[in-house]
Amino acid sequence: MIREIKLYFAIRRTMKRLKEVNTMKWSINTIMQILAILLQGLNQIIHAIPDDWRFPIAVAVSVVQGILAVLAHFRNPDGGPVTEPYTPKGTT
């Protein structure tokens, strides 16, 4: 039990940051997806990466893109939950 309490306090800061990512706005999601697409392209074009590492890197970036897409799917463009109605700024 003591070990679990120590582990909780060790990862508490990371857990708070993950909650912030869960409230991701549309602009942040767009920027992160564009960067991931560029990374996918550079992974295949640049020959500085060994050939045996290209596929695992492509899979890892694809998994990250999938996670980002799922997180963005359940959020409004302003970062609020989908269960609340979204009203764009400037409209009443």
C-alpha positions in Angstrom: 0.0 0.0 0.0 2.8 2.4 0.8 4.4 1.7 -2.6 1.1 2.6 -4.4 0.9 5.9 -2.4 4.5 6.8 -3.3 3.7 6.0 -6.9 0.6 8.2 -6.9 2.5 11.2 -5.6 5.3 10.6 -8.1 2.9 10.7 -11.1 0.5 13.2 -9.8 2.0 16.1 -11.8 1.8 13.9 -15.0 -1.9 13.1 -14.3 -2.7 16.8 -14.0 -1.0 17.5 -17.4 -3.0 14.6 -19.0 -6.2 16.3 -17.7 -5.1 19.5 -19.5 -4.6 17.6 -22.7 -8.1 16.2 -22.4 -9.4 19.7 -22.6 -7.6 20.2 -25.9 -8.9 23.0 -28.1 -9.4 22.7 -31.9 -6.3 24.8 -32.7 -4.0 22.7 -30.5 -5.4 19.5 -32.1 -4.8 20.9 -35.6 -1.3 22.0 -34.9 -0.4 18.6 -33.3 -1.9 16.7 -36.2 0.0 18.8 -38.8 3.2 18.2 -36.9 2.5 14.5 -36.8 1.8 14.4 -40.5 5.1 16.3 -41.2 6.9 13.8 -39.0 5.4 10.9 -40.9 6.6 12.4 -44.2 10.1 13.2 -42.9 10.3 9.7 -41.5 10.0 8.3 -45.0 12.0 10.9 -46.9 15.1 11.6 -44.6 17.7 8.8 -44.8 19.2 9.7 -41.5 16.9 7.2 -39.8 17.9 3.6 -40.2 15.6 1.5 -42.3 14.7 -0.9 -39.5 13.4 2.0 -37.4 11.2 3.6 -40.0 8.2 1.2 -39.5 8.2 1.4 -35.7 8.4 5.2 -35.8 5.5 5.3 -38.3 3.4 3.0 -36.1 4.2 5.1 -33.0 3.2 8.4 -34.7 0.0 6.8 -36.1 -0.9 5.6 -32.6 -0.4 9.2 -31.2 -2.5 10.6 -34.0 -5.2 8.1 -33.3 -5.2 9.1 -29.6 -5.4 12.8 -30.5 -8.3 12.1 -32.8 -10.2 10.3 -30.2 -9.6 13.0 -27.6 -10.7 15.7 -30.1 -13.8 13.7 -31.0 -15.2 14.1 -27.6 -14.5 17.9 -27.3 -16.0 21.0 -28.7 -13.7 23.4 -30.7 -13.4 25.6 -27.5 -12.2 22.6 -25.4 -15.5 22.0 -23.6 -17.1 18.6 -23.4 -19.4 17.6 -26.3 -22.3 17.1 -23.9 -22.5 20.9 -23.5 -23.8 22.9 -26.5 -21.1 24.8 -28.4 -21.7 28.4 -29.2 -19.0 30.2 -31.2 -17.6 33.4 -29.8 -19.4 36.5 -31.0 -22.8 34.9 -31.2 -25.4 35.2 -28.4 
